[in-house]
């Protein structure tokens, strides 16, 4: 072979190597594979997914997640719309799906002021029931629901959103009739129904110092009363500027100090402007549609998509840092098209808050998370003298 032929062969090899690198597929690992030793990675399931209609989302759930939570079908208004008339149709399907696919199932939610049926708190004359009547209704509801899935649903959001931003008690019907004892009672009833299930308190805007301190105080007080709260759920309904990672980290550490597990629940990050500068997740807050509040109806600009990716990455970096304290991170939906953010707090907007787009394709953040977790999973190499290599 002459010099020219050798040179030509060398150039071809260089080109082939370059193309093989450029065209190499991204990581074939999935979220649940790379995070399996860190924490559960979960998603909420909606009605179409539970009924098997949304086959695309089901495919993503099976491929990427190892935990699921019922988005709506276990709420009291769905389960028991009328007194003593229970409807377990969707809940049964949800639990069956979780078991069939070896997914950690969380029940959501036992006691919540919102989306609770009116009959729960009133008598035949429309007046508030007595404390004893409300207790009996709580016992019946919790024991029936938790008891039905005993040993199958692994954890329950027992009480949801009992604290306000400033740390005061939410003035719900549960609180008006029973006072703060309703929380203690709810955990007692749930523990009696399934002693082996994990029991959680769940709330939004948990980076607010007032709510943070009040939840820590509440959980510690319950502990002193002999009531164990296995986990504290930090709802992750975020905006592009709230909360800060620093404030969120303070809450993670504060909640972990109680001895409870920390879970990031209901996570999504809206890119849309907040009406009236509202940053919470109160489903009762609703605003009129305004085109100015829906800036991306035809797609998310690359610059904003990059900012969203960076925002998600900063929080998952934080979660990985504290994976010894965090037991689960749950996204509040699979793909953007299914997110509640499209109709709350303003109906008819187009949002992009989840890890998978409207065609259920993974956004760049999925690969970013996989790469971040993958680096942590790699064993650190040491030199012959036992020092870490640079």
C-alpha positions as CSV (number, residue, x, y, z in Angstrom):
1,X,0.0,0.0,0.0
2,X,1.5,3.3,-1.1
3,X,1.6,6.5,1.0
4,X,-1.5,8.0,-0.7
5,X,-3.6,4.9,-0.1
6,X,-2.5,4.7,3.6
7,X,-3.4,8.4,4.0
8,X,-6.8,7.9,2.4
9,X,-7.5,4.9,4.7
10,X,-6.4,7.0,7.7
11,X,-8.8,9.8,6.7
12,X,-11.7,7.4,6.2
13,X,-11.1,5.9,9.7
14,X,-11.0,9.4,11.3
15,X,-14.3,10.3,9.6
16,X,-16.0,7.0,10.6
17,X,-14.8,7.5,14.2
18,X,-16.1,11.1,14.2
19,X,-19.5,10.1,12.9
20,X,-19.8,7.2,15.3
21,X,-19.3,9.6,18.2
22,X,-21.7,12.3,16.8
23,X,-24.4,9.8,16.0
24,X,-24.1,7.8,19.1
25,X,-27.4,7.3,20.8
26,X,-28.1,9.0,24.1
27,X,-28.1,7.0,27.3
28,X,-30.4,4.0,27.1
29,X,-30.9,4.1,30.8
30,X,-34.3,5.1,32.2
31,X,-35.1,7.4,35.1
32,X,-36.1,4.5,37.3
33,X,-33.0,2.6,36.6
34,X,-30.5,5.3,37.3
35,X,-32.4,6.5,40.4
36,X,-33.2,3.1,41.9
37,X,-30.6,3.5,44.7
38,X,-31.5,7.1,45.3
39,X,-35.3,7.4,45.6
40,X,-38.5,6.3,43.9
41,X,-39.3,8.3,40.8
42,X,-43.1,8.5,40.4
43,X,-45.9,10.0,38.5
44,X,-49.6,10.8,39.0
45,X,-52.1,8.7,37.0
46,X,-55.2,10.3,35.5
47,X,-58.5,8.6,34.5
48,X,-57.5,7.9,30.9
49,X,-54.3,6.3,32.0
50,X,-56.0,4.2,34.7
51,X,-58.7,3.1,32.2
52,X,-56.0,2.1,29.6
53,X,-57.1,4.7,27.1
54,X,-53.9,6.7,27.0
55,X,-51.6,4.0,25.8
56,X,-48.8,6.4,25.1
57,X,-48.6,7.6,28.7
58,X,-48.9,4.1,30.0
59,X,-45.9,3.1,27.9
60,X,-43.9,6.0,29.4
61,X,-45.0,5.1,33.0
62,X,-43.9,1.5,32.6
63,X,-40.6,2.5,31.0
64,X,-39.6,5.4,33.2
65,X,-41.3,5.3,36.6
66,X,-41.4,2.9,39.6
67,X,-44.0,4.6,41.7
68,X,-47.5,5.9,41.0
69,X,-50.1,8.0,42.8
70,X,-53.8,8.4,42.1
71,X,-54.3,11.9,40.8
72,X,-58.1,12.1,41.6
73,X,-59.8,8.8,41.9
74,X,-59.1,8.3,45.6
75,X,-60.3,11.7,46.7
76,X,-63.4,11.5,49.0
77,X,-65.7,13.2,46.5
78,X,-65.0,10.5,44.0
79,X,-64.8,7.5,46.4
80,X,-67.8,8.4,48.5
81,X,-70.0,11.0,46.7
82,X,-72.9,10.2,48.9
83,X,-72.8,8.8,52.4
84,X,-72.3,5.1,52.5
85,X,-72.2,4.9,48.7
86,X,-68.7,4.0,47.7
87,X,-67.4,3.9,44.1
88,X,-64.1,1.9,43.8
89,X,-64.2,1.5,40.1
90,X,-61.2,3.6,39.2
91,X,-59.3,3.0,42.5
92,X,-59.5,-0.8,41.9
93,X,-58.0,-0.4,38.4
94,X,-55.3,1.9,39.7
95,X,-54.2,-0.5,42.4
96,X,-54.4,-3.5,40.0
97,X,-52.2,-1.6,37.5
98,X,-49.6,-0.8,40.2
99,X,-49.4,-4.4,41.4
100,X,-49.2,-5.8,37.9
101,X,-46.3,-3.5,37.0
102,X,-44.5,-3.7,40.3
103,X,-45.0,0.0,41.1
104,X,-45.0,1.6,44.5
105,X,-48.6,2.8,45.0
106,X,-49.5,5.8,47.0
107,X,-53.2,6.6,47.9
108,X,-54.2,10.3,47.6
109,X,-55.9,11.5,49.8
110,X,-57.9,10.5,52.9
111,X,-58.7,13.9,54.6
112,X,-58.7,17.1,52.5
113,X,-61.0,20.1,52.9
114,X,-61.0,20.6,49.1
115,X,-63.0,18.2,46.8
116,X,-64.7,16.7,49.8
117,X,-68.4,16.1,49.4
118,X,-70.6,18.6,51.3
119,X,-72.6,15.8,53.1
120,X,-69.4,15.0,55.0
121,X,-69.8,18.0,57.2
122,X,-73.6,18.6,57.3
123,X,-76.7,17.0,58.7
124,X,-80.2,16.6,57.1
125,X,-81.0,20.3,57.8
126,X,-77.7,21.6,56.2
127,X,-76.2,22.4,59.6
128,X,-72.7,21.5,60.7
129,X,-72.6,18.0,62.2
130,X,-71.4,17.5,65.8
131,X,-67.8,16.5,66.5
132,X,-68.9,12.9,67.2
133,X,-70.7,12.6,63.9
134,X,-67.8,13.9,62.0
135,X,-65.4,11.5,63.8
136,X,-67.7,8.6,62.9
137,X,-67.8,9.7,59.2
138,X,-64.0,9.9,59.2
139,X,-63.6,6.5,60.7
140,X,-66.0,5.0,58.2
141,X,-64.4,6.6,55.2
142,X,-60.8,5.9,56.2
143,X,-61.3,2.4,57.5
144,X,-63.3,1.4,54.3
145,X,-60.8,2.9,51.9
146,X,-57.6,2.0,53.6
147,X,-58.9,-1.4,54.6
148,X,-59.9,-2.3,51.1
149,X,-56.3,-1.9,49.9
150,X,-54.6,-3.1,53.0
151,X,-51.1,-4.4,52.1
152,X,-51.5,-3.3,48.5
153,X,-51.3,0.5,48.7
154,X,-48.0,1.1,50.4
155,X,-48.5,4.7,51.6
156,X,-51.3,7.1,52.1
157,X,-51.5,10.9,52.1
158,X,-53.5,11.0,55.3
159,X,-54.0,14.8,55.6
160,X,-53.6,17.3,52.9
161,X,-53.0,21.1,53.2
162,X,-54.0,21.8,56.8
163,X,-51.6,24.8,57.2
164,X,-51.5,28.3,55.7
165,X,-48.5,30.1,54.4
166,X,-48.1,32.1,57.7
167,X,-48.2,28.9,59.8
168,X,-51.8,29.3,61.0
169,X,-54.3,26.5,60.8
170,X,-56.4,26.4,57.6
171,X,-60.0,27.3,58.7
172,X,-61.5,24.2,57.0
173,X,-64.7,22.4,58.1
174,X,-62.5,19.7,59.7
175,X,-60.8,22.4,61.8
176,X,-64.0,24.3,62.6
177,X,-65.7,21.2,63.9
178,X,-62.9,19.2,65.5
179,X,-60.0,21.7,65.9
180,X,-56.5,20.6,65.3
181,X,-57.3,17.2,66.7
182,X,-58.7,16.1,63.4
183,X,-55.2,15.5,62.1
184,X,-54.3,13.3,65.1
185,X,-57.5,11.4,64.7
186,X,-57.0,10.9,60.9
187,X,-53.6,9.3,61.5
188,X,-55.0,7.1,64.3
189,X,-57.8,5.9,62.1
190,X,-55.5,5.2,59.1
191,X,-53.0,3.3,61.4
192,X,-55.8,1.1,62.7
193,X,-56.9,0.3,59.2
194,X,-53.5,-0.7,58.0
195,X,-50.7,-0.8,60.6
196,X,-48.1,-1.6,57.9
197,X,-48.8,1.3,55.5
198,X,-46.7,4.4,55.5
199,X,-48.7,7.5,56.5
200,X,-47.9,11.0,55.2
201,X,-48.7,14.6,55.7
202,X,-48.8,16.5,52.4
203,X,-48.8,20.3,51.7
204,X,-47.9,22.9,49.1
205,X,-45.5,25.9,49.3
206,X,-43.5,24.1,51.9
207,X,-40.6,26.5,51.4
208,X,-42.5,29.3,53.2
209,X,-40.9,29.7,56.7
210,X,-44.3,30.0,58.4
211,X,-45.6,26.8,56.9
212,X,-42.3,25.0,57.3
213,X,-42.1,25.8,61.0
214,X,-45.7,24.9,61.7
215,X,-45.5,21.5,60.0
216,X,-42.3,20.7,62.0
217,X,-44.1,21.7,65.2
218,X,-47.2,19.7,64.3
219,X,-45.3,16.5,63.4
220,X,-43.2,16.7,66.5
221,X,-46.3,17.3,68.6
222,X,-47.9,14.3,67.1
223,X,-44.8,12.2,67.8
224,X,-45.0,13.3,71.5
225,X,-48.6,12.1,71.5
226,X,-47.6,8.7,70.2
227,X,-48.7,9.3,66.6
228,X,-46.1,8.5,64.0
229,X,-46.0,10.4,60.7
230,X,-43.9,8.3,58.4
231,X,-43.3,11.0,55.8
232,X,-43.8,14.6,54.9
233,X,-44.8,15.4,51.4
234,X,-43.5,18.6,49.9
235,X,-45.8,19.4,46.9
236,X,-43.6,20.6,44.1
237,X,-45.9,22.9,42.3
238,X,-43.3,25.5,41.4
239,X,-42.9,28.6,39.2
240,X,-39.8,29.8,37.4
241,X,-38.9,32.0,40.4
242,X,-40.5,30.3,43.4
243,X,-39.3,28.7,45.5
244,X,-35.6,29.2,45.6
245,X,-33.4,26.1,46.0
246,X,-32.0,27.5,49.2
247,X,-35.4,27.9,50.8
248,X,-36.4,24.4,49.6
249,X,-33.3,22.9,51.0
250,X,-33.9,24.4,54.4
251,X,-37.3,22.8,54.4
252,X,-35.9,19.4,53.4
253,X,-33.5,19.6,56.3
254,X,-36.1,20.8,58.7
255,X,-38.6,18.1,57.9
256,X,-35.9,15.4,58.0
257,X,-35.0,16.6,61.5
258,X,-38.4,15.3,62.7
259,X,-37.3,11.7,61.8
260,X,-39.9,11.5,59.0
261,X,-39.0,10.7,55.5
262,X,-39.2,13.6,53.0
263,X,-41.0,13.2,49.7
264,X,-41.2,15.6,46.8
265,X,-44.8,15.2,45.7
266,X,-46.9,16.7,42.9
267,X,-43.9,18.2,41.1
268,X,-44.4,20.4,38.1
269,X,-42.8,23.7,37.1
270,X,-45.0,26.2,35.3
271,X,-43.4,28.6,32.7
272,X,-46.5,30.8,32.6
273,X,-47.0,34.1,34.5
274,X,-48.8,33.9,37.8
275,X,-52.0,36.0,38.0
276,X,-52.1,38.3,41.0
277,X,-48.6,37.1,41.8
278,X,-50.1,34.0,43.4
279,X,-47.6,31.2,43.9
280,X,-49.5,28.6,45.9
281,X,-51.5,25.6,44.8
282,X,-55.0,26.2,46.2
283,X,-57.4,24.7,43.7
284,X,-60.0,27.1,44.9
285,X,-58.0,30.0,43.3
286,X,-59.3,30.7,39.8
287,X,-58.8,33.6,37.4
288,X,-60.3,34.8,34.1
289,X,-58.6,34.0,30.9
290,X,-56.4,36.7,29.4
291,X,-54.2,36.3,26.3
292,X,-51.4,38.1,28.0
293,X,-51.3,35.3,30.6
294,X,-50.9,32.6,27.9
295,X,-47.7,33.7,26.1
296,X,-46.8,30.3,24.5
297,X,-49.9,28.8,22.8
298,X,-47.9,27.5,19.8
299,X,-44.8,26.2,21.5
300,X,-42.1,27.0,24.0
301,X,-39.2,29.2,22.7
302,X,-35.8,27.6,22.9
303,X,-34.6,30.2,25.3
304,X,-37.4,29.5,27.8
305,X,-37.1,25.7,27.3
306,X,-33.4,26.0,28.2
307,X,-34.3,28.0,31.4
308,X,-36.9,25.4,32.3
309,X,-34.3,22.6,31.9
310,X,-31.9,24.5,34.1
311,X,-34.6,25.1,36.7
312,X,-35.5,21.4,36.8
313,X,-31.8,20.4,36.9
314,X,-31.1,22.7,39.9
315,X,-33.8,20.9,41.9
316,X,-32.9,17.4,40.9
317,X,-29.3,18.2,41.8
318,X,-30.7,19.2,45.2
319,X,-32.7,16.0,45.5
320,X,-29.7,13.9,44.6
321,X,-27.6,15.7,47.2
322,X,-30.2,14.8,49.9
323,X,-31.2,11.4,48.6
324,X,-30.4,10.0,52.1
325,X,-33.4,12.0,53.3
326,X,-35.7,11.8,50.3
327,X,-37.6,8.6,49.6
328,X,-39.6,9.6,46.6
329,X,-39.9,12.3,43.9
330,X,-43.3,12.3,42.1
331,X,-44.2,14.3,39.0
332,X,-47.8,15.5,38.8
333,X,-48.4,13.9,35.5
334,X,-46.6,12.3,32.6
335,X,-46.8,14.6,29.6
336,X,-47.5,18.3,29.2
337,X,-50.9,17.8,27.6
338,X,-52.3,16.0,30.6
339,X,-51.1,18.6,33.2
340,X,-53.6,20.4,35.4
341,X,-51.5,23.5,34.8
342,X,-53.3,23.9,31.5
343,X,-56.6,24.7,33.2
344,X,-55.5,26.0,36.7
345,X,-55.5,28.7,37.9
346,X,-56.6,29.9,34.4
347,X,-58.6,27.6,32.2
348,X,-57.4,27.2,28.6
349,X,-53.7,28.1,28.8
350,X,-50.9,26.1,27.3
351,X,-48.2,25.1,29.8
352,X,-45.1,23.0,29.6
353,X,-44.5,21.9,33.2
354,X,-43.5,18.2,33.1
355,X,-40.6,16.0,31.9
356,X,-42.3,14.8,28.7
357,X,-43.7,17.0,26.0
358,X,-47.2,16.9,24.4
359,X,-46.1,14.0,22.1
360,X,-44.7,12.2,25.2
361,X,-41.1,12.6,24.0
362,X,-38.6,13.1,26.8
363,X,-37.4,16.7,27.2
364,X,-33.6,17.3,27.5
365,X,-34.0,17.4,31.3
366,X,-34.6,13.6,31.3
367,X,-31.2,13.0,29.9
368,X,-29.8,15.6,32.2
369,X,-31.2,13.8,35.2
370,X,-29.9,10.5,34.0
371,X,-26.4,11.9,33.4
372,X,-26.3,13.6,36.8
373,X,-27.4,10.4,38.7
374,X,-25.2,8.3,36.5
375,X,-22.1,10.2,37.6
376,X,-23.0,9.7,41.2
377,X,-23.5,5.9,40.6
378,X,-20.0,5.5,39.2
379,X,-17.5,4.2,41.7
380,X,-14.8,6.7,42.5
381,X,-11.4,5.5,41.3
382,X,-8.5,5.6,43.7
383,X,-4.8,5.7,43.1
384,X,-2.5,2.9,44.3
385,X,-1.9,5.0,47.5
386,X,-5.7,5.2,48.1
387,X,-6.1,8.9,47.2
388,X,-9.0,9.9,44.9
389,X,-7.9,10.6,41.4
390,X,-8.4,14.1,40.1
